[in-house]
Amino acid sequence: WTYIGFTVDPNKRIKQHNAGRRFGGAKRTSGKGPWVMILVVHGFPNEIIALQFEWAWQNPKNGRRLRHVTGKKNTESGLEFRFRILTEMLRCQPWCALPLTIRWLDPQYEIQFPVGHQPPQHMPIAYGPVKIGNIKHYQASDRYQLPKHCNLCKCRVEVLEELLICTMPDCHMSCHLICLAEQFTNDNAMIPIYGNCPICKIDLLWGDLITQLKLATNTNIKKKRKDPHGPSNDYSS
């Protein structure tokens, strides 16, 4: 059996599938375990796009972008067939422009991308379990103290949700989200994918910058809940 689904918490979701439908598992997986989660594609800008990706992966013949994909071959396992669909999806618009990461949770199940069907260069292939701790170093709160000045437009950044900083801890880059997005976007992409830091010049993935901002924003929200009368990171001119 193979199953494709959407989740915001892979570790919790696999436990639900193995526990059965009564404990939150899906109808299609209930009673058919034990299940092993082997591959995660993550880095979607929002849940709507992630759910659209899930539906297209589950139903390749029902959408216009994947009608060219042939059906399952007799020599293919279910996993190999689903992976072949994925190799096509990652090279189709709009998915090929997204800042996605392909993560093999257990390397023993890894399937190599065929020559000519590798994912775009900006999509890394990662290994190991999904751990939010891998990116906790993004939450250096002192780097998000406002106001700051945008290195591109030179104007003040006064709202935390508009501030992007470099993923390198020692870099002092600070930019408006819209300013850096314009610099990272090219004629072939609908959304930013990657670019160079205006200060330290390292390669930056747009998905990493947005993940970093979300973590900082969530940390700020939690602080406000604990101390609603404390200092705020929002400023008005």
MIVOKE-946994 format. One record per residue (C-alpha): residue number from 0; residue in one letter; chain; y, x, z. Coordinates in nm, 4 decimals, always signed. Example, Ala and Ser with C-alpha at 12.3 -4.5 7.8 and 13.67 -1.06 7.14 Angstrom:
2
<r 0; "A"; "A"; <-0.4500; +1.2300; +0.7800>> <r 1; "S"; "A"; <-0.1060; +1.3670; +0.7140>> 
% end
This chain:
237
<r 0; "W"; "A"; <+0.0000; +0.0000; +0.0000>> <r 1; "T"; "A"; <+0.3592; +0.1035; -0.0632>> <r 2; "Y"; "A"; <+0.6697; -0.0695; +0.0707>> <r 3; "I"; "A"; <+1.0406; -0.0227; +0.0007>> <r 4; "G"; "A"; <+1.2962; -0.1528; +0.2455>> <r 5; "F"; "A"; <+1.6457; -0.1153; +0.3856>> <r 6; "T"; "A"; <+1.7311; -0.0020; +0.7378>> <r 7; "V"; "A"; <+2.0126; +0.1581; +0.9333>> <r 8; "D"; "A"; <+1.7662; +0.3080; +1.1823>> <r 9; "P"; "A"; <+1.4486; +0.4505; +1.0171>> <r 10; "N"; "A"; <+1.2926; +0.5571; +1.3471>> <r 11; "K"; "A"; <+1.3214; +0.2092; +1.4971>> <r 12; "R"; "A"; <+1.2225; +0.0332; +1.1751>> <r 13; "I"; "A"; <+0.8889; +0.2104; +1.1303>> <r 14; "K"; "A"; <+0.7947; +0.1103; +1.4860>> <r 15; "Q"; "A"; <+0.8739; -0.2530; +1.4046>> <r 16; "H"; "A"; <+0.6604; -0.2451; +1.0904>> <r 17; "N"; "A"; <+0.3648; -0.1058; +1.2828>> <r 18; "A"; "A"; <+0.4124; -0.3522; +1.5686>> <r 19; "G"; "A"; <+0.3959; -0.6497; +1.3337>> <r 20; "R"; "A"; <+0.6092; -0.9437; +1.2303>> <r 21; "R"; "A"; <+0.6413; -1.0788; +1.5867>> <r 22; "F"; "A"; <+0.8288; -0.7608; +1.6815>> <r 23; "G"; "A"; <+1.0643; -0.7485; +1.3835>> <r 24; "G"; "A"; <+0.8371; -0.6060; +1.1157>> <r 25; "A"; "A"; <+0.8467; -0.7382; +0.7587>> <r 26; "K"; "A"; <+0.6079; -1.0099; +0.6387>> <r 27; "R"; "A"; <+0.4683; -0.7814; +0.3664>> <r 28; "T"; "A"; <+0.3832; -0.5040; +0.6116>> <r 29; "S"; "A"; <+0.2518; -0.7137; +0.8985>> <r 30; "G"; "A"; <-0.1137; -0.6493; +0.9729>> <r 31; "K"; "A"; <-0.1516; -0.3853; +0.7017>> <r 32; "G"; "A"; <-0.0699; -0.0724; +0.9017>> <r 33; "P"; "A"; <-0.0518; +0.1807; +1.0316>> <r 34; "W"; "A"; <+0.2504; +0.2603; +0.8153>> <r 35; "V"; "A"; <+0.4021; +0.6031; +0.7634>> <r 36; "M"; "A"; <+0.7616; +0.6393; +0.6463>> <r 37; "I"; "A"; <+0.7653; +0.9301; +0.4025>> <r 38; "L"; "A"; <+1.0910; +0.9118; +0.2048>> <r 39; "V"; "A"; <+1.4458; +0.8062; +0.2844>> <r 40; "V"; "A"; <+1.7404; +0.7892; +0.0460>> <r 41; "H"; "A"; <+2.0615; +0.7870; +0.2484>> <r 42; "G"; "A"; <+2.4361; +0.8369; +0.2078>> <r 43; "F"; "A"; <+2.5333; +0.4984; +0.0637>> <r 44; "P"; "A"; <+2.9041; +0.4083; +0.0990>> <r 45; "N"; "A"; <+2.8182; +0.0723; +0.2550>> <r 46; "E"; "A"; <+2.5291; -0.1651; +0.3289>> <r 47; "I"; "A"; <+2.5936; -0.3839; +0.0237>> <r 48; "I"; "A"; <+2.5373; -0.0958; -0.2182>> <r 49; "A"; "A"; <+2.2312; +0.0143; -0.0188>> <r 50; "L"; "A"; <+2.0818; -0.3367; -0.0418>> <r 51; "Q"; "A"; <+2.1520; -0.3500; -0.4158>> <r 52; "F"; "A"; <+1.9718; -0.0177; -0.4528>> <r 53; "E"; "A"; <+1.6776; -0.1519; -0.2519>> <r 54; "W"; "A"; <+1.6510; -0.4643; -0.4694>> <r 55; "A"; "A"; <+1.6660; -0.2652; -0.7939>> <r 56; "W"; "A"; <+1.3974; -0.0267; -0.6685>> <r 57; "Q"; "A"; <+1.1736; -0.3187; -0.5726>> <r 58; "N"; "A"; <+1.2398; -0.5113; -0.8964>> <r 59; "P"; "A"; <+1.2966; -0.2642; -1.1816>> <r 60; "K"; "A"; <+1.2158; -0.5172; -1.4563>> <r 61; "N"; "A"; <+1.4656; -0.7748; -1.3281>> <r 62; "G"; "A"; <+1.7734; -0.5602; -1.3846>> <r 63; "R"; "A"; <+1.9177; -0.4318; -1.7104>> <r 64; "R"; "A"; <+1.9433; -0.0693; -1.5978>> <r 65; "L"; "A"; <+1.5704; -0.0075; -1.5465>> <r 66; "R"; "A"; <+1.4076; -0.2199; -1.8136>> <r 67; "H"; "A"; <+1.3098; +0.0981; -1.9996>> <r 68; "V"; "A"; <+1.0808; +0.2043; -1.7133>> <r 69; "T"; "A"; <+0.7199; +0.1379; -1.8080>> <r 70; "G"; "A"; <+0.4828; -0.0371; -1.5695>> <r 71; "K"; "A"; <+0.2389; +0.1286; -1.3349>> <r 72; "K"; "A"; <-0.0168; +0.3471; -1.5125>> <r 73; "N"; "A"; <-0.3857; +0.3389; -1.4254>> <r 74; "T"; "A"; <-0.3661; +0.7046; -1.3280>> <r 75; "E"; "A"; <-0.0734; +0.6482; -1.0876>> <r 76; "S"; "A"; <-0.0886; +0.5639; -0.7205>> <r 77; "G"; "A"; <+0.1567; +0.3118; -0.5855>> <r 78; "L"; "A"; <+0.3582; +0.5954; -0.4351>> <r 79; "E"; "A"; <+0.3727; +0.7863; -0.7638>> <r 80; "F"; "A"; <+0.4861; +0.4751; -0.9506>> <r 81; "R"; "A"; <+0.7643; +0.3995; -0.7017>> <r 82; "F"; "A"; <+0.8747; +0.7621; -0.7103>> <r 83; "R"; "A"; <+0.8906; +0.7519; -1.0915>> <r 84; "I"; "A"; <+1.1233; +0.4512; -1.0668>> <r 85; "L"; "A"; <+1.3397; +0.6450; -0.8208>> <r 86; "T"; "A"; <+1.3707; +0.9424; -1.0576>> <r 87; "E"; "A"; <+1.5144; +0.7052; -1.3174>> <r 88; "M"; "A"; <+1.7461; +0.5268; -1.0750>> <r 89; "L"; "A"; <+1.9101; +0.8473; -0.9564>> <r 90; "R"; "A"; <+2.0098; +0.9253; -1.3157>> <r 91; "C"; "A"; <+2.1547; +0.5786; -1.3924>> <r 92; "Q"; "A"; <+2.5017; +0.4408; -1.3282>> <r 93; "P"; "A"; <+2.6248; +0.3520; -1.0755>> <r 94; "W"; "A"; <+2.3719; +0.5283; -0.8523>> <r 95; "C"; "A"; <+2.4023; +0.8701; -1.0152>> <r 96; "A"; "A"; <+2.7612; +0.8929; -0.8904>> <r 97; "L"; "A"; <+2.6825; +0.8179; -0.5257>> <r 98; "P"; "A"; <+2.6762; +1.0950; -0.2600>> <r 99; "L"; "A"; <+2.3089; +1.0398; -0.1791>> <r 100; "T"; "A"; <+2.0524; +1.2595; -0.0066>> <r 101; "I"; "A"; <+1.6801; +1.2419; -0.0830>> <r 102; "R"; "A"; <+1.4899; +1.3141; +0.2375>> <r 103; "W"; "A"; <+1.1160; +1.3742; +0.2663>> <r 104; "L"; "A"; <+1.0250; +1.2904; +0.6242>> <r 105; "D"; "A"; <+0.6877; +1.4648; +0.5953>> <r 106; "P"; "A"; <+0.6623; +1.7486; +0.3378>> <r 107; "Q"; "A"; <+0.2891; +1.6887; +0.2875>> <r 108; "Y"; "A"; <+0.3731; +1.3727; +0.0901>> <r 109; "E"; "A"; <+0.6398; +1.5353; -0.1261>> <r 110; "I"; "A"; <+0.6265; +1.4771; -0.5004>> <r 111; "Q"; "A"; <+0.8145; +1.7183; -0.7238>> <r 112; "F"; "A"; <+1.0794; +1.5794; -0.9554>> <r 113; "P"; "A"; <+0.9622; +1.6234; -1.3172>> <r 114; "V"; "A"; <+1.1508; +1.8657; -1.5409>> <r 115; "G"; "A"; <+1.4409; +1.6801; -1.6960>> <r 116; "H"; "A"; <+1.4335; +1.4116; -1.4266>> <r 117; "Q"; "A"; <+1.5807; +1.6015; -1.1330>> <r 118; "P"; "A"; <+1.8490; +1.4264; -0.9283>> <r 119; "P"; "A"; <+2.2137; +1.5154; -0.9974>> <r 120; "Q"; "A"; <+2.3274; +1.8498; -0.8548>> <r 121; "H"; "A"; <+2.5388; +1.6864; -0.5850>> <r 122; "M"; "A"; <+2.2325; +1.5101; -0.4361>> <r 123; "P"; "A"; <+2.0487; +1.7468; -0.2010>> <r 124; "I"; "A"; <+1.6781; +1.7221; -0.1209>> <r 125; "A"; "A"; <+1.6269; +1.7437; +0.2552>> <r 126; "Y"; "A"; <+1.3223; +1.7592; +0.4811>> <r 127; "G"; "A"; <+1.2346; +1.6383; +0.8286>> <r 128; "P"; "A"; <+1.3062; +1.3289; +1.0392>> <r 129; "V"; "A"; <+1.6404; +1.1536; +1.0409>> <r 130; "K"; "A"; <+1.8278; +1.2668; +1.3512>> <r 131; "I"; "A"; <+2.1849; +1.1680; +1.4196>> <r 132; "G"; "A"; <+2.2048; +1.4839; +1.6280>> <r 133; "N"; "A"; <+2.2074; +1.6897; +1.3095>> <r 134; "I"; "A"; <+2.5687; +1.5913; +1.2533>> <r 135; "K"; "A"; <+2.7003; +1.5616; +1.6068>> <r 136; "H"; "A"; <+2.9099; +1.8758; +1.5580>> <r 137; "Y"; "A"; <+3.1352; +1.6594; +1.3370>> <r 138; "Q"; "A"; <+3.2619; +1.4815; +1.6473>> <r 139; "A"; "A"; <+3.4933; +1.7590; +1.7652>> <r 140; "S"; "A"; <+3.7559; +1.5194; +1.8995>> <r 141; "D"; "A"; <+4.0376; +1.7736; +1.9236>> <r 142; "R"; "A"; <+4.0291; +1.8089; +1.5451>> <r 143; "Y"; "A"; <+4.1164; +1.4411; +1.5108>> <r 144; "Q"; "A"; <+4.4264; +1.4404; +1.7275>> <r 145; "L"; "A"; <+4.7125; +1.2609; +1.5526>> <r 146; "P"; "A"; <+4.9591; +1.2841; +1.3988>> <r 147; "K"; "A"; <+4.8718; +1.5512; +1.1415>> <r 148; "H"; "A"; <+5.0195; +1.6471; +0.8069>> <r 149; "C"; "A"; <+4.8275; +1.6052; +0.4837>> <r 150; "N"; "A"; <+4.7702; +1.9400; +0.3103>> <r 151; "L"; "A"; <+4.8046; +1.7704; -0.0284>> <r 152; "C"; "A"; <+5.0970; +1.5258; -0.0122>> <r 153; "K"; "A"; <+5.2620; +1.6950; +0.2918>> <r 154; "C"; "A"; <+5.3230; +1.3559; +0.4567>> <r 155; "R"; "A"; <+5.2099; +1.2606; +0.8047>> <r 156; "V"; "A"; <+4.8640; +1.1145; +0.8659>> <r 157; "E"; "A"; <+4.9191; +0.8583; +1.1386>> <r 158; "V"; "A"; <+4.5999; +0.6470; +1.1318>> <r 159; "L"; "A"; <+4.2620; +0.7919; +1.2236>> <r 160; "E"; "A"; <+4.0783; +0.5889; +0.9572>> <r 161; "E"; "A"; <+4.2880; +0.7659; +0.6897>> <r 162; "L"; "A"; <+4.2183; +1.1219; +0.8081>> <r 163; "L"; "A"; <+3.9640; +1.3568; +0.6508>> <r 164; "I"; "A"; <+3.9023; +1.7047; +0.7860>> <r 165; "C"; "A"; <+3.6845; +1.9872; +0.6577>> <r 166; "T"; "A"; <+3.3234; +2.0041; +0.7764>> <r 167; "M"; "A"; <+3.3721; +2.3718; +0.8640>> <r 168; "P"; "A"; <+3.4654; +2.3837; +1.2366>> <r 169; "D"; "A"; <+3.7149; +2.6694; +1.1938>> <r 170; "C"; "A"; <+3.8984; +2.5190; +0.8958>> <r 171; "H"; "A"; <+4.2309; +2.3441; +0.9607>> <r 172; "M"; "A"; <+4.2287; +2.1150; +0.6574>> <r 173; "S"; "A"; <+4.3667; +1.7658; +0.7149>> <r 174; "C"; "A"; <+4.4210; +1.5196; +0.4306>> <r 175; "H"; "A"; <+4.4786; +1.1539; +0.3657>> <r 176; "L"; "A"; <+4.1541; +0.9954; +0.2514>> <r 177; "I"; "A"; <+4.3213; +0.8655; -0.0653>> <r 178; "C"; "A"; <+4.4787; +1.2041; -0.1470>> <r 179; "L"; "A"; <+4.1495; +1.3921; -0.1243>> <r 180; "A"; "A"; <+3.9687; +1.1139; -0.3115>> <r 181; "E"; "A"; <+4.2068; +1.1530; -0.6036>> <r 182; "Q"; "A"; <+4.1479; +1.5292; -0.6071>> <r 183; "F"; "A"; <+3.7675; +1.4909; -0.5958>> <r 184; "T"; "A"; <+3.7390; +1.2123; -0.8561>> <r 185; "N"; "A"; <+3.6938; +1.3016; -1.2219>> <r 186; "D"; "A"; <+3.6734; +1.1026; -1.5447>> <r 187; "N"; "A"; <+3.2940; +1.0760; -1.5269>> <r 188; "A"; "A"; <+3.2699; +0.9345; -1.1738>> <r 189; "M"; "A"; <+3.3736; +0.5985; -1.0337>> <r 190; "I"; "A"; <+3.3894; +0.7349; -0.6792>> <r 191; "P"; "A"; <+3.4430; +1.0844; -0.5360>> <r 192; "I"; "A"; <+3.1308; +1.2991; -0.5250>> <r 193; "Y"; "A"; <+3.2238; +1.6526; -0.4246>> <r 194; "G"; "A"; <+3.5008; +1.9080; -0.4502>> <r 195; "N"; "A"; <+3.6551; +2.2146; -0.2886>> <r 196; "C"; "A"; <+3.8343; +2.2186; +0.0441>> <r 197; "P"; "A"; <+4.2084; +2.2704; -0.0253>> <r 198; "I"; "A"; <+4.2227; +2.5287; +0.2558>> <r 199; "C"; "A"; <+3.8955; +2.7248; +0.2881>> <r 200; "K"; "A"; <+3.7726; +2.6437; -0.0672>> <r 201; "I"; "A"; <+3.4104; +2.5700; +0.0339>> <r 202; "D"; "A"; <+3.2170; +2.2991; -0.1531>> <r 203; "L"; "A"; <+3.2395; +1.9644; +0.0230>> <r 204; "L"; "A"; <+3.0280; +1.6532; -0.0347>> <r 205; "W"; "A"; <+3.2277; +1.3329; -0.0137>> <r 206; "G"; "A"; <+2.9435; +1.1652; +0.1746>> <r 207; "D"; "A"; <+2.9593; +1.4314; +0.4474>> <r 208; "L"; "A"; <+3.3346; +1.3805; +0.4884>> <r 209; "I"; "A"; <+3.2964; +1.0034; +0.5214>> <r 210; "T"; "A"; <+3.0074; +1.0391; +0.7672>> <r 211; "Q"; "A"; <+3.2207; +1.2726; +0.9753>> <r 212; "L"; "A"; <+3.5106; +1.0252; +0.9734>> <r 213; "K"; "A"; <+3.2847; +0.7349; +1.0758>> <r 214; "L"; "A"; <+3.1498; +0.9329; +1.3698>> <r 215; "A"; "A"; <+3.4993; +1.0238; +1.4847>> <r 216; "T"; "A"; <+3.6162; +0.6641; +1.4455>> <r 217; "N"; "A"; <+3.3192; +0.5289; +1.6424>> <r 218; "T"; "A"; <+3.3789; +0.7856; +1.9166>> <r 219; "N"; "A"; <+3.7439; +0.6779; +1.9374>> <r 220; "I"; "A"; <+3.6436; +0.3093; +1.9613>> <r 221; "K"; "A"; <+3.4040; +0.3842; +2.2477>> <r 222; "K"; "A"; <+3.6767; +0.5769; +2.4324>> <r 223; "K"; "A"; <+3.9154; +0.2833; +2.3968>> <r 224; "R"; "A"; <+3.6561; +0.0459; +2.5379>> <r 225; "K"; "A"; <+3.6067; +0.2685; +2.8417>> <r 226; "D"; "A"; <+3.9803; +0.3227; +2.8914>> <r 227; "P"; "A"; <+4.1792; +0.0481; +2.7128>> <r 228; "H"; "A"; <+4.5041; +0.1749; +2.8673>> <r 229; "G"; "A"; <+4.4464; +0.5385; +2.7690>> <r 230; "P"; "A"; <+4.6157; +0.7287; +2.4846>> <r 231; "S"; "A"; <+4.5549; +0.6025; +2.1319>> <r 232; "N"; "A"; <+4.4993; +0.7923; +1.8076>> <r 233; "D"; "A"; <+4.7022; +0.5337; +1.6131>> <r 234; "Y"; "A"; <+5.0722; +0.6020; +1.5569>> <r 235; "S"; "A"; <+5.3547; +0.4089; +1.3963>> <r 236; "S"; "A"; <+5.6637; +0.5600; +1.2408>> 
% end
